[in-house]
C-alpha cells in the first residue's frame, strides 16, 4: 500500500495492474491465496477508493468482479453512495 500511495497510477506489476476503464487491482499474497483489491483513483484528488476485494482463484481477473467494481464506482461518482475518507499522514 505504501508503494501505491507513493507512486499512484504509475505503480505497476507486480504490485498493481490497470484492468481497464480506470479500475486497478492491488496485488498481495497470503496463506489463503492471491489477494486482489479492486480500486480507483478518486473521486477527489489524492484519493484511492477501494471497491471490492477477492481471493483470486484463476489466472485472470474475473470479469464479474470488474463489472461489480465499475458499478460501485459509478454509484460513488454519481453521489448515490457517500465515501468516508480517512486521512493517512505520510
TIRO-2110 file (N, C-alpha, C; in Angstrom, 1 decimal):
// TIRO-2110
0.8, -1.2, 0.0, N, 1, A
0.0, 0.0, 0.0, CA, 1, A
0.9, 1.2, 0.0, C, 1, A
2.0, 1.2, 0.7, N, 2, A
2.9, 2.4, 0.7, CA, 2, A
3.4, 2.7, -0.7, C, 2, A
3.8, 1.7, -1.5, N, 3, A
4.2, 2.0, -2.8, CA, 3, A
3.1, 2.6, -3.7, C, 3, A
1.9, 2.1, -3.5, N, 4, A
0.8, 2.6, -4.2, CA, 4, A
0.5, 4.1, -3.8, C, 4, A
0.6, 4.4, -2.6, N, 5, A
0.4, 5.8, -2.1, CA, 5, A
1.5, 6.7, -2.7, C, 5, A
2.7, 6.2, -2.7, N, 6, A
3.9, 7.0, -3.2, CA, 6, A
3.8, 7.2, -4.8, C, 6, A
3.5, 6.1, -5.5, N, 7, A
3.6, 6.1, -6.9, CA, 7, A
2.3, 6.4, -7.7, C, 7, A
1.2, 6.2, -7.0, N, 8, A
-0.1, 6.5, -7.6, CA, 8, A
-0.4, 5.6, -8.8, C, 8, A
-0.9, 6.2, -9.9, N, 9, A
-1.3, 5.4, -11.1, CA, 9, A
0.0, 4.9, -11.8, C, 9, A
1.2, 5.4, -11.5, N, 10, A
2.4, 4.9, -12.2, CA, 10, A
2.9, 3.6, -11.5, C, 10, A
2.3, 3.1, -10.4, N, 11, A
2.6, 1.9, -9.8, CA, 11, A
2.2, 0.7, -10.7, C, 11, A
3.1, -0.2, -11.0, N, 12, A
2.8, -1.3, -12.0, CA, 12, A
3.0, -2.6, -11.3, C, 12, A
2.9, -3.7, -12.2, N, 13, A
3.1, -5.0, -11.8, CA, 13, A
4.5, -5.2, -11.2, C, 13, A
4.6, -6.0, -10.2, N, 14, A
3.7, -7.0, -9.6, CA, 14, A
2.8, -6.4, -8.5, C, 14, A
2.9, -5.1, -8.2, N, 15, A
2.2, -4.5, -7.1, CA, 15, A
0.8, -4.2, -7.5, C, 15, A
0.6, -3.5, -8.7, N, 16, A
-0.7, -3.0, -9.1, CA, 16, A
-0.8, -3.3, -10.6, C, 16, A
-2.0, -3.4, -11.1, N, 17, A
-2.3, -3.6, -12.5, CA, 17, A
-3.5, -2.9, -12.9, C, 17, A
-3.4, -2.1, -14.0, N, 18, A
-4.6, -1.4, -14.6, CA, 18, A
-5.5, -2.5, -15.3, C, 18, A
-6.7, -2.6, -14.9, N, 19, A
-7.6, -3.6, -15.5, CA, 19, A
-8.5, -3.0, -16.6, C, 19, A
-8.4, -1.7, -16.8, N, 20, A
-9.1, -1.0, -17.9, CA, 20, A
-10.2, -0.1, -17.3, C, 20, A
-10.5, 1.0, -18.0, N, 21, A
-11.6, 1.9, -17.6, CA, 21, A
-11.4, 2.5, -16.3, C, 21, A
-10.1, 2.7, -15.9, N, 22, A
-9.8, 3.4, -14.6, CA, 22, A
-9.9, 2.5, -13.4, C, 22, A
-10.1, 1.2, -13.6, N, 23, A
-10.1, 0.2, -12.5, CA, 23, A
-8.8, -0.4, -12.4, C, 23, A
-8.2, -0.5, -11.1, N, 24, A
-6.9, -1.1, -10.9, CA, 24, A
-7.1, -2.2, -9.9, C, 24, A
-6.1, -3.1, -9.8, N, 25, A
-6.1, -4.1, -8.8, CA, 25, A
-4.7, -4.0, -8.0, C, 25, A
-4.8, -4.1, -6.7, N, 26, A
-3.7, -4.1, -5.8, CA, 26, A
-3.5, -5.6, -5.5, C, 26, A
-2.2, -6.1, -5.7, N, 27, A
-2.0, -7.5, -5.6, CA, 27, A
-1.2, -7.8, -4.3, C, 27, A
-1.6, -8.8, -3.6, N, 28, A
-0.8, -9.3, -2.4, CA, 28, A
-1.0, -10.8, -2.3, C, 28, A
-0.1, -11.4, -1.7, N, 29, A
-0.1, -12.9, -1.4, CA, 29, A
-0.4, -13.1, 0.1, C, 29, A
-1.1, -14.2, 0.4, N, 30, A
-1.4, -14.6, 1.7, CA, 30, A
-1.5, -16.1, 1.8, C, 30, A
-1.7, -16.6, 3.0, N, 31, A
-1.8, -18.0, 3.2, CA, 31, A
-3.1, -18.6, 2.4, C, 31, A
-4.1, -17.7, 2.3, N, 32, A
-5.3, -18.1, 1.7, CA, 32, A
-5.2, -18.1, 0.1, C, 32, A
-4.2, -17.4, -0.4, N, 33, A
-4.1, -17.3, -1.8, CA, 33, A
-3.7, -15.9, -2.3, C, 33, A
-3.9, -15.7, -3.5, N, 34, A
-3.6, -14.3, -4.1, CA, 34, A
-4.7, -13.4, -3.8, C, 34, A
-4.5, -12.3, -3.0, N, 35, A
-5.5, -11.4, -2.7, CA, 35, A
-5.5, -10.3, -3.8, C, 35, A
-6.7, -9.8, -4.2, N, 36, A
-6.8, -8.8, -5.2, CA, 36, A
-7.8, -7.7, -4.6, C, 36, A
-7.3, -6.5, -4.5, N, 37, A
-8.2, -5.4, -4.1, CA, 37, A
-8.4, -4.5, -5.3, C, 37, A
-9.7, -4.4, -5.7, N, 38, A
-10.0, -3.5, -6.9, CA, 38, A
-10.3, -2.1, -6.3, C, 38, A
-9.8, -1.1, -7.0, N, 39, A
-9.9, 0.3, -6.6, CA, 39, A
-9.8, 1.2, -7.8, C, 39, A
-10.1, 2.5, -7.5, N, 40, A
-9.9, 3.6, -8.5, CA, 40, A
-9.4, 4.8, -7.8, C, 40, A
-8.8, 5.7, -8.5, N, 41, A
-8.2, 6.9, -8.0, CA, 41, A
-9.3, 7.9, -8.1, C, 41, A
-9.8, 8.4, -6.9, N, 42, A
-10.8, 9.4, -6.8, CA, 42, A
-11.9, 9.0, -5.8, C, 42, A
-12.9, 9.7, -5.7, N, 43, A
-13.3, 10.8, -6.6, CA, 43, A
-12.6, 12.1, -6.4, C, 43, A
-11.9, 12.3, -5.3, N, 44, A
-11.2, 13.5, -5.1, CA, 44, A
-9.7, 13.3, -5.4, C, 44, A
-9.0, 14.4, -5.6, N, 45, A
-7.6, 14.4, -5.8, CA, 45, A
-6.9, 13.7, -4.7, C, 45, A
-5.9, 12.9, -5.0, N, 46, A
-5.1, 12.2, -4.0, CA, 46, A
-5.9, 11.2, -3.1, C, 46, A
-6.9, 10.6, -3.7, N, 47, A
-7.8, 9.7, -3.0, CA, 47, A
-7.8, 8.3, -3.7, C, 47, A
-7.7, 7.3, -3.0, N, 48, A
-7.8, 5.9, -3.5, CA, 48, A
-9.1, 5.3, -2.9, C, 48, A
-10.0, 4.8, -3.7, N, 49, A
-11.2, 4.3, -3.2, CA, 49, A
-11.3, 2.8, -3.5, C, 49, A
-11.4, 2.0, -2.4, N, 50, A
-11.4, 0.5, -2.6, CA, 50, A
-12.9, 0.2, -2.9, C, 50, A
-13.0, -0.7, -3.9, N, 51, A
-14.4, -1.0, -4.4, CA, 51, A
-14.7, -2.5, -4.1, C, 51, A
-13.7, -3.4, -4.1, N, 52, A
-14.0, -4.8, -4.0, CA, 52, A
-12.7, -5.5, -3.7, C, 52, A
-12.8, -6.6, -3.0, N, 53, A
-11.6, -7.4, -2.7, CA, 53, A
-12.0, -8.9, -2.8, C, 53, A
-11.1, -9.7, -3.4, N, 54, A
-11.3, -11.1, -3.6, CA, 54, A
-10.0, -11.9, -3.4, C, 54, A
-10.2, -13.2, -3.1, N, 55, A
-9.1, -14.1, -3.1, CA, 55, A
-9.1, -14.7, -4.5, C, 55, A
-8.1, -14.5, -5.3, N, 56, A
-8.1, -14.9, -6.7, CA, 56, A
-8.0, -16.4, -6.9, C, 56, A
-8.8, -17.0, -7.7, N, 57, A
-8.8, -18.4, -7.9, CA, 57, A
-8.3, -18.8, -9.3, C, 57, A
-8.3, -17.8, -10.2, N, 58, A
-7.9, -18.2, -11.6, CA, 58, A
-6.8, -17.2, -12.1, C, 58, A
-6.3, -17.4, -13.2, N, 59, A
-5.2, -16.7, -13.7, CA, 59, A
-5.5, -15.2, -14.0, C, 59, A
-6.7, -15.0, -14.7, N, 60, A
-7.1, -13.6, -15.0, CA, 60, A
-8.1, -13.1, -14.0, C, 60, A
-8.3, -11.8, -13.9, N, 61, A
-9.3, -11.2, -13.0, CA, 61, A
-10.7, -11.6, -13.6, C, 61, A
-11.6, -12.0, -12.7, N, 62, A
-12.9, -12.4, -13.0, CA, 62, A
-13.7, -11.2, -13.6, C, 62, A
-14.2, -11.3, -14.8, N, 63, A
-15.0, -10.1, -15.4, CA, 63, A
-16.1, -9.7, -14.5, C, 63, A
-16.7, -10.6, -13.7, N, 64, A
-17.8, -10.2, -12.8, CA, 64, A
-17.4, -9.3, -11.7, C, 64, A
-16.1, -9.6, -11.2, N, 65, A
-15.6, -8.7, -10.2, CA, 65, A
-15.3, -7.3, -10.7, C, 65, A
-14.8, -7.2, -11.9, N, 66, A
-14.5, -5.9, -12.6, CA, 66, A
-15.8, -5.2, -12.8, C, 66, A
-16.8, -5.9, -13.3, N, 67, A
-18.1, -5.3, -13.5, CA, 67, A
-18.7, -4.7, -12.2, C, 67, A
-18.6, -5.5, -11.1, N, 68, A
-19.1, -5.0, -9.8, CA, 68, A
-18.4, -3.8, -9.4, C, 68, A
-17.0, -3.8, -9.6, N, 69, A
-16.2, -2.6, -9.2, CA, 69, A
-16.7, -1.4, -10.0, C, 69, A
-16.9, -1.6, -11.3, N, 70, A
-17.4, -0.4, -12.1, CA, 70, A
-18.7, 0.1, -11.7, C, 70, A
-19.6, -0.8, -11.3, N, 71, A
-21.0, -0.4, -10.8, CA, 71, A
-20.8, 0.4, -9.5, C, 71, A
-20.0, -0.1, -8.6, N, 72, A
-19.8, 0.6, -7.3, CA, 72, A
-19.1, 2.0, -7.6, C, 72, A
-18.2, 2.1, -8.5, N, 73, A
-17.5, 3.3, -8.8, CA, 73, A
-18.6, 4.3, -9.4, C, 73, A
-19.4, 3.9, -10.2, N, 74, A
-20.5, 4.7, -10.8, CA, 74, A
-21.4, 5.3, -9.7, C, 74, A
-21.7, 4.5, -8.7, N, 75, A
-22.6, 4.9, -7.6, CA, 75, A
-21.9, 6.0, -6.8, C, 75, A
-20.6, 5.9, -6.6, N, 76, A
-19.8, 6.9, -5.9, CA, 76, A
-19.7, 8.1, -6.7, C, 76, A
-19.4, 8.0, -8.0, N, 77, A
-19.2, 9.2, -8.9, CA, 77, A
-20.5, 9.9, -9.0, C, 77, A
-21.6, 9.2, -9.1, N, 78, A
-22.9, 9.8, -9.2, CA, 78, A
-23.5, 10.3, -7.8, C, 78, A
-22.7, 10.2, -6.8, N, 79, A
-23.0, 10.6, -5.4, CA, 79, A
-24.2, 9.9, -4.9, C, 79, A
-24.5, 8.7, -5.3, N, 80, A
-25.6, 7.9, -4.8, CA, 80, A
-25.1, 7.3, -3.4, C, 80, A
-23.8, 7.0, -3.4, N, 81, A
-23.1, 6.4, -2.2, CA, 81, A
-22.1, 7.4, -1.8, C, 81, A
-22.0, 7.7, -0.5, N, 82, A
-21.1, 8.6, 0.1, CA, 82, A
-19.8, 7.8, 0.5, C, 82, A
-18.7, 8.4, 0.3, N, 83, A
-17.4, 7.7, 0.7, CA, 83, A
-16.9, 8.4, 1.9, C, 83, A
-16.6, 7.6, 3.0, N, 84, A
-15.9, 8.2, 4.1, CA, 84, A
-14.4, 8.2, 3.9, C, 84, A
-13.8, 9.3, 4.1, N, 85, A
-12.4, 9.4, 3.7, CA, 85, A
-11.5, 9.5, 4.9, C, 85, A
-10.9, 8.4, 5.3, N, 86, A
-9.9, 8.6, 6.4, CA, 86, A
-8.6, 9.2, 5.9, C, 86, A
-8.0, 10.0, 6.6, N, 87, A
-6.8, 10.7, 6.2, CA, 87, A
-5.6, 9.8, 6.6, C, 87, A
-4.6, 9.6, 5.7, N, 88, A
-3.4, 8.9, 6.0, CA, 88, A
-2.3, 9.9, 6.0, C, 88, A
-1.6, 10.1, 7.1, N, 89, A
-0.5, 11.0, 7.1, CA, 89, A
0.8, 10.3, 6.8, C, 89, A
1.5, 10.8, 5.8, N, 90, A
2.8, 10.2, 5.4, CA, 90, A
3.9, 10.7, 6.2, C, 90, A
END
